[in-house]
Amino acid sequence: MPLPSILGEPGGIRRSALGALALAVVISSALAPRCSRAAGAVSDATAAPLAPPSYPDATRVPNGCHLSALCYLARYLSHFPVERGEPVVINMLNPDGFWRCHTIALVSWQGAAWGRDEYYGVFALGRSCGARTDFSTLSAAAEKAYQRQAARVIRLEGMPQRQESPEEMSPGEIFREVTLAARIIPFPSTIFWVRNGRQEVPVVFFRPADRQVAVYEPIHGTCLAQCAIRDDAKVVSLVAARLGYQSAGVRRELSVPSETLLASATR
């Protein structure tokens, strides 16, 4: 759900729920230029299989559906540069019976629209998809197709329903997931420490596109916003305050060996 700007001016931060946290819609056009055209990229749709590849995640983090979609699109668009794709937020029925927001990747594939979920793979929407198709108009169809795909995979393949992410984690546990996220995010990223009372909580900050910022933290997920501020630490502090942290200070993590970082997580 959209929240008011925390800056009170154009270019401020807005968010909507993703997992337990919210985020704004990602602009896919910013993804394609960042993706290198890999050798042997498929550009002839007639030679491609009937369904797009699902590219299962090698690494998964809690409330990481948005990061999974970004990683998938980076790989997909580098292999199939003639296609299109972007993350889209849908409603998902959780095992606890509540509906929550969830991010999947929507892509074009040989003139048709397909979805890809981090758990349930790829699925057809039954809709055409051209060069000018607005992916946001496909969200309702994507939501229905996702529910059918999840039910099919659970029923036919015996896959259990996805588990709820933990609501509480120690700073050390959060740091472990944050470092994993920093490794898989397909954009330059920085780990920041947010002072919260007597503890410091690590988050990952990155910029998916120009005038766009994102902060990942495993309990809340990914917060994505339109923002013109170039001071990364200030953005992280503002986002942390909106997440409920007592943002008494923010510091950037230095590039030091991982074992040293892990020690700093527990101090």
C-alpha positions as CSV (number, residue, x, y, z in Angstrom):
1,M,0.0,0.0,0.0
2,P,1.5,3.4,-0.9
3,L,2.7,5.5,2.0
4,P,3.2,9.3,2.1
5,S,6.5,10.7,1.1
6,I,8.9,10.9,4.0
7,L,10.6,14.0,2.4
8,G,7.4,16.0,1.7
9,E,8.6,16.9,-1.8
10,P,8.9,15.4,-5.3
11,G,11.5,12.8,-5.5
12,G,10.8,11.7,-1.9
13,I,10.6,8.0,-0.8
14,R,7.4,6.1,-1.2
15,R,6.9,2.4,-0.6
16,S,4.2,-0.3,-0.8
17,A,4.3,-3.7,0.9
18,L,6.5,-6.5,-0.3
19,G,6.6,-9.6,1.8
20,A,6.3,-7.8,5.2
21,L,7.6,-4.6,3.6
22,A,6.6,-2.4,0.8
23,L,8.0,-1.3,-2.3
24,A,7.3,0.7,-5.4
25,V,7.1,-0.8,-8.9
26,V,10.4,-1.3,-10.6
27,I,11.0,0.2,-14.1
28,S,12.3,-2.6,-16.3
29,S,13.8,-0.4,-18.9
30,A,16.6,0.4,-16.4
31,L,17.5,-3.3,-16.1
32,A,18.2,-4.1,-19.7
33,P,21.1,-1.7,-20.3
34,R,22.8,-3.0,-17.2
35,C,22.8,-6.6,-18.6
36,S,25.6,-7.6,-20.8
37,R,24.7,-9.6,-23.9
38,A,26.3,-12.9,-23.1
39,A,28.1,-14.9,-25.8
40,G,25.7,-17.1,-27.6
41,A,22.6,-15.1,-26.6
42,V,19.4,-16.3,-28.2
43,S,17.9,-13.7,-30.4
44,D,16.0,-16.0,-32.8
45,A,12.7,-16.8,-31.1
46,T,12.0,-19.6,-33.6
47,A,15.0,-21.5,-32.1
48,A,13.9,-21.0,-28.5
49,P,11.9,-23.6,-26.5
50,L,8.2,-23.2,-25.8
51,A,8.7,-21.9,-22.3
52,P,11.2,-19.4,-21.0
53,P,13.9,-20.8,-18.7
54,S,13.1,-20.6,-14.9
55,Y,16.7,-20.2,-13.7
56,P,16.2,-21.5,-10.2
57,D,17.9,-19.5,-7.5
58,A,21.2,-20.8,-6.3
59,T,20.9,-18.6,-3.1
60,R,17.7,-17.5,-1.4
61,V,17.2,-15.1,1.4
62,P,14.2,-14.4,3.7
63,N,11.6,-12.0,2.2
64,G,13.8,-12.0,-0.9
65,C,11.2,-12.3,-3.6
66,H,12.1,-8.9,-5.1
67,L,15.8,-9.7,-5.1
68,S,15.0,-13.0,-6.8
69,A,13.1,-11.3,-9.5
70,L,15.9,-8.8,-10.1
71,C,18.5,-11.6,-10.4
72,Y,16.2,-13.6,-12.7
73,L,15.6,-10.6,-15.0
74,A,19.3,-9.7,-15.1
75,R,20.1,-13.2,-16.4
76,Y,17.1,-13.5,-18.6
77,L,17.5,-10.2,-20.4
78,S,21.2,-10.9,-21.0
79,H,20.4,-14.2,-22.6
80,F,17.4,-13.0,-24.5
81,P,18.0,-9.3,-25.3
82,V,15.1,-9.1,-27.7
83,E,12.6,-9.9,-24.9
84,R,11.3,-7.6,-22.1
85,G,10.8,-8.0,-18.4
86,E,10.2,-6.3,-15.1
87,P,9.3,-7.1,-11.5
88,V,5.5,-6.9,-10.7
89,V,3.8,-6.9,-7.3
90,I,0.9,-9.3,-6.9
91,N,-1.2,-10.5,-3.9
92,M,-0.2,-13.9,-2.6
93,L,-2.2,-16.1,-0.2
94,N,0.2,-17.1,2.6
95,P,0.1,-20.4,4.5
96,D,-1.3,-18.5,7.5
97,G,-4.4,-17.6,5.5
98,F,-3.5,-13.9,5.0
99,W,-3.0,-12.2,1.7
100,R,0.3,-10.3,1.3
101,C,2.1,-8.6,-1.4
102,H,4.7,-10.7,-3.4
103,T,7.0,-9.9,-6.3
104,I,7.4,-12.0,-9.4
105,A,9.1,-11.4,-12.7
106,L,6.9,-10.8,-15.7
107,V,8.6,-11.4,-19.1
108,S,7.7,-11.5,-22.8
109,W,8.4,-14.8,-24.5
110,Q,7.8,-15.3,-28.2
111,G,4.9,-12.8,-28.2
112,A,3.3,-14.1,-25.0
113,A,3.4,-13.0,-21.3
114,W,4.9,-15.3,-18.8
115,G,5.5,-15.1,-15.0
116,R,8.4,-16.5,-13.0
117,D,8.3,-17.1,-9.2
118,E,11.2,-17.9,-7.0
119,Y,9.5,-21.0,-5.7
120,Y,7.1,-22.2,-8.4
121,G,9.1,-21.5,-11.6
122,V,7.7,-20.2,-14.9
123,F,4.0,-20.1,-15.9
124,A,2.0,-18.7,-18.9
125,L,-0.5,-15.9,-18.3
126,G,-2.5,-16.7,-21.4
127,R,-2.0,-13.1,-22.6
128,S,-0.1,-11.7,-25.6
129,C,2.8,-9.4,-24.9
130,G,4.1,-6.9,-27.5
131,A,6.8,-4.2,-27.5
132,R,4.4,-1.6,-26.1
133,T,2.6,-3.8,-23.6
134,D,2.3,-2.1,-20.1
135,F,3.3,-4.9,-17.7
136,S,1.3,-3.2,-14.9
137,T,-1.9,-4.0,-16.8
138,L,-1.1,-7.7,-16.6
139,S,-0.9,-7.8,-12.8
140,A,-4.4,-9.2,-12.3
141,A,-3.8,-12.0,-14.9
142,A,-0.4,-12.7,-13.3
143,E,-2.0,-13.0,-9.9
144,K,-4.5,-15.6,-11.1
145,A,-1.9,-17.5,-13.1
146,Y,0.5,-17.5,-10.1
147,Q,-2.2,-19.0,-7.8
148,R,-2.9,-21.7,-10.4
149,Q,0.8,-22.5,-10.8
150,A,1.4,-22.7,-7.0
151,A,-1.6,-25.1,-6.6
152,R,-0.4,-27.2,-9.5
153,V,3.1,-27.5,-8.2
154,I,2.0,-28.3,-4.7
155,R,-0.5,-30.9,-5.9
156,L,1.4,-32.6,-8.7
157,E,5.0,-32.3,-7.7
158,G,4.5,-32.7,-4.0
159,M,6.2,-29.4,-3.2
160,P,5.3,-28.0,0.2
161,Q,3.8,-24.6,0.6
162,R,6.4,-21.8,1.1
163,Q,7.3,-21.2,4.7
164,E,6.8,-17.9,6.5
165,S,10.0,-15.9,7.0
166,P,11.1,-15.3,10.6
167,E,9.7,-12.3,12.4
168,E,12.6,-12.0,14.8
169,M,16.3,-12.5,14.1
170,S,19.5,-11.7,16.0
171,P,21.9,-9.1,14.5
172,G,24.3,-12.0,13.6
173,E,21.5,-13.9,11.7
174,I,20.4,-10.7,10.0
175,F,24.0,-10.0,8.9
176,R,24.4,-13.5,7.5
177,E,21.3,-13.0,5.2
178,V,22.4,-9.4,4.4
179,T,25.8,-10.6,3.2
180,L,24.2,-13.3,1.1
181,A,21.8,-10.7,-0.4
182,A,24.7,-8.3,-1.2
183,R,26.4,-11.1,-3.2
184,I,23.4,-11.9,-5.4
185,I,22.0,-8.4,-6.0
186,P,22.8,-7.6,-9.7
187,F,23.8,-4.0,-8.9
188,P,26.6,-2.4,-6.9
189,S,25.6,-2.6,-3.2
190,T,26.8,-1.4,0.1
191,I,26.2,-2.8,3.6
192,F,25.2,-0.1,6.2
193,W,24.7,-0.5,9.9
194,V,21.7,1.2,11.5
195,R,22.0,2.1,15.2
196,N,18.8,0.8,16.9
197,G,18.9,1.3,20.6
198,R,21.9,-0.6,21.9
199,Q,22.2,-2.7,18.7
200,E,23.3,-2.1,15.2
201,V,21.2,-3.7,12.4
202,P,22.8,-4.4,9.0
203,V,21.0,-3.6,5.8
204,V,22.0,-3.6,2.1
205,F,21.6,-0.5,0.0
206,F,21.6,-0.4,-3.8
207,R,20.4,1.7,-6.7
208,P,18.5,-0.3,-9.3
209,A,18.1,2.7,-11.6
210,D,18.7,6.5,-11.8
211,R,16.8,8.3,-9.1
212,Q,15.8,5.0,-7.6
213,V,16.9,3.5,-4.3
214,A,16.5,0.2,-2.6
215,V,17.2,-1.2,0.9
216,Y,17.0,-4.9,1.8
217,E,16.6,-6.2,5.3
218,P,15.5,-9.9,5.9
219,I,12.7,-9.3,8.4
220,H,11.0,-6.6,6.2
221,G,12.2,-7.4,2.7
222,T,13.1,-4.9,0.1
223,C,12.0,-1.2,0.2
224,L,12.2,0.4,-3.2
225,A,11.6,4.1,-3.7
226,Q,12.0,7.0,-6.1
227,C,14.4,9.4,-4.6
228,A,16.7,12.2,-5.8
229,I,18.9,12.3,-2.7
230,R,22.5,11.2,-3.5
231,D,23.6,10.8,0.1
232,D,23.3,7.0,0.5
233,A,23.6,7.1,4.3
234,K,20.9,9.7,4.6
235,V,18.6,7.6,2.5
236,V,19.3,4.5,4.6
237,S,18.6,6.5,7.8
238,L,15.2,7.8,6.4
239,V,14.2,4.3,5.3
240,A,15.2,2.8,8.6
241,A,13.1,5.3,10.5
242,R,10.1,4.4,8.4
243,L,10.6,0.8,9.2
244,G,10.4,1.5,12.9
245,Y,14.1,1.5,13.8
246,Q,15.4,4.0,16.3
247,S,17.7,5.3,13.6
248,A,20.2,7.0,16.0
249,G,23.0,6.8,13.4
250,V,24.1,5.0,10.2
251,R,27.6,3.9,9.2
252,R,28.9,2.3,6.1
253,E,30.6,-1.0,6.3
254,L,34.2,-1.0,5.1
255,S,35.6,-3.6,2.7
256,V,37.2,-5.9,5.2
257,P,37.4,-9.8,5.4
258,S,34.1,-11.5,6.0
259,E,35.2,-13.0,9.3
260,T,35.9,-9.4,10.6
261,L,32.5,-8.3,9.5
262,L,30.8,-11.2,11.2
263,A,32.6,-10.3,14.5
264,S,31.3,-6.7,14.2
265,A,27.7,-8.1,13.9
266,T,27.7,-9.4,17.4
267,R,29.4,-6.6,19.3
